Amino acid sequence: MPLVLTAVRRIATLGLCAAAALAGPFTTLPAHAAAGADLIITVTPRTDGAYSMRLTCDPDGGLHPYPSEACDALRSVDGRVYDLDLDPGPCPLIWDPVDVEVRGHWYGRPEAYYERFPNRCAMEHRLGPVTG
């Protein structure tokens, strides 16, 4: 009788392992991956007040004034903020620094960006609608 119970336990264990292996691909994705993109964008000018906004993509929204335009710009570079350069035109040579920080997830991939721009014009030329 103990030999039969041992065999039954082994078969049951193998069945549970097989079920777990098959269920793996159907598990739920983390919330940030399911949403497509979830980013917090903070803009800190030297002279004006700082502001932050949340941007979500797929669906486009969050607390961002131009979510569709910002998401489209980020989609063009697969969410890599460092690769954005939307309008490389000239800006005045005025030192009025603006810090921009972006943190969050782009389709499950962590995204972190920080850059100090010499002025608001340079920030807007580089990042466009992403900074609102």
Phi, psi and omega in degrees: 000318179299327180294321179293316179297320179297317179296319179296319179296319180295318179294318179297319179296316177298321178296319178294320178296318179295318179296319179295320180294321179287329181282342183309309182294345183259010180287161183285139176284155174300156184302320182292330179283324181292329183281353183090283179220143177217106187234143171251122182248124180239127179243124183235095175284155180290323186261329182261179178284149177283154175216151178233152176212153178256133178238127173242144177235141183059066009273149180287128180173222186089195179261057182240137182292333181227065187297320181294315180294318180295316179294320178298318178298316180290325177298328182294341179238021180053039176078003181273097186300325180299337181273353179290138171200077193285326182215088186285024181292176183285154174226155178294151180272068179244131179268102176216075194300147177228125177263137177233131177231134176233128178223144176152213182226139175244103181050047176089347179266129178298139179232127178221131183215139173213135176205143173256122179261149181293334178197173183296324179300314179298321178296313182293323178295321184280313189257346176056228185288353182298325181270007175082000000 
